[in-house]
Amino acid sequence: MVHIVGAGPGDPELITVKGQKYLQEADVVIYAGSLVNPALLSLCKEGAEIHNSASMTLDEVVQTIEKAESEGKMTVRLHTGDPAIYGAIQEQMDAFKARDIDYDVTPGVSSFLATAAALKQEYTLPGVSQTVIVTRQEGRTPVPDREKLRSLAQHGSTMCIFLSITMLDKVVEELIAGGYTEETPIAIVQRASWPQQKIVRAKLSTICEEIKGKDIDRTAMIVVSPCLAGNYELSQLYAPTFSHMFREASKGTGNK
């Protein structure tokens, strides 16, 4: 059996209880060494076979798992964050299917959510933005025209941009060309939830200058959103004039 497990964003305590259980029981662990916090490997049992996939090809990963399966061993394929987002797991799952290898997926806390926690920020504020776009700037991996930053920026919603910090000048150019104003707030969070967590806040017009000398590396998350400005309407959920299935509106409000 193969368990594809989301390791979370970095803090070892942010792996799920289920993911931790699988990691503790695994005979073979293949982890994304360039991103997964190595502290998680301390959960592995004595004698577990551990492989760093940063230096492995897809074929080598699959062959290692095939060997473990033939020996009746349980494997954990440990991915950073949540494996469904830029985890390159589909090609692995398809390879498992082709070889009749049984597998399942355990979700994890994505770095864009750990980034919100680091910023102490809600991404969906009433009257400001009710949509979160998870995307990336085009690089070696192409992006369809309809999904380029310039097109997505037309919505003016909260945007969480992965894998793009090394192209920040191009990111800013595309966002402004697409409709965000130069005054739109932007935040860059490096290694959200890690001890080395770093946050830089600015406006689109100033962010490229602001990060100079800050030693921001390729793992940083970019968040652009009018929500970061701090102005919003109060939610109706807790309003005394608002009735819902668990609470009636306060007496005298006329809202039933």
ABEGO torsion letter per residue (X at the ends): XBBBBBAEAGBAAABBAAAAAAAAABABBBBBAAABBAAAAAABBBGBBBBBAAABBAAAAAAAAAAAAAAGBBBBBBBBEBAABGAGAAAAAAAAAAAGBBBBBBBBBBAAAAAAAAAGBBABBBGABABBBBBBBBBABBBBAAABAAAAAAAGBBBBBBGAAAAAAAAAAAAAAAGBBAABBBBBBBGBGBAABBBBBBBAAAAAAAABGAGBBAABBBBBBAAAAGBBBBBAAABAABBBAABBBBBGAGBX
